[in-house]
Amino acid sequence: MRFTDQLTAAARSQHTMLCVGLDPEPARLPSHLPQGAAGIYDFCAAIVDATADLACAFKPQIAYFAAQGAEAQLERLIAHIRQAAPGVPVILDAKRGDIGATAVQYAREAFERYGADAVTVSPFMGQDTVQPYLQYPDKGVFLLCRTSNPGGNDFQAQRLADVPGQPRLFEHLATQAQGAWNSNGQLGLVVGATYPEDVAAVRRCAPSLPLLIPGVGAQGGDAVATVRAAYTGPGSVAINSSRAILYASQGADFAQAARAQALRTRDELNAAVPA
Ligand SMILES: O=C(O)c1cc(=O)[nH]c(=O)n1[C@@H]1O[C@H](COP(=O)(O)O)[C@@H](O)[C@H]1O
């Protein structure tokens, strides 16, 4: 099944637009879990079990695994998601970006090694560096567009004097992703919930692309304004929360607390859909 169809099916059947981010920080893991890579796996697998019916996607951030030498645990975790949450797609957050020959290897890593359904990619180096990911027609590719961090303004909000209408860089990117770059309908965009007005601007440029939207929860993004700006139906958005869910409790009840927080977030997002 194509990624966009998979995301839509999961969002529809579970009635959710919540993407659960898997960002395991060793210092924040409950102390009763084993130290090191084994603890990372146990923690994330328990979070997956606790939220499997609440998520339209899971988003493991590769750096949290690679920094601990826990790549094998990431492979195992993705296999676990296939069992515990069949039908819920895995978006590998890798934010890769490099020349085509190297991007071929990054695409292989994401889609063949880890078997992810979609990957995050930086479009900074241009269209040819995105192309290798599009050789996997069933897979999704989320291009960083209007990121959630304060420094996202530094380049992304600059106006392009040479492009008609002088759009901001992120708007130009969204237009390209909706049109010329999206040769096989695989592209989506990453847009931060910390800038709901810019989410709306992206949605105007890219009316039919799925948007991966981090920034609610720990980063303080406006969930309600974001849904109003971006949601156009099941599968149109995957709104990510990581730390607010993962570390709702650091005690033995961490998975229960994560579920409670995921439920609250799912319900808040669903309630924001205009009638
Ligand atoms: O691509 C991303 O997922 C991403 C893009 C962005 O603009 N901002 C952003 O926070 N992220 C990721 O989304 C997650 C946000 O985590 P929390 O702030 O803990 O919910 C982290 O894994 C970030 O790496």
Residues whose N, C-alpha, C, O or C-beta is under 5 A from the ligand:
A	BS01	LIG	G21 D23 Q61 D93 T120 R146 T147 S148 N149 V190 G192 P214 G215 V216 G217 A218 Q219 N240 S241 S242 R243 A244
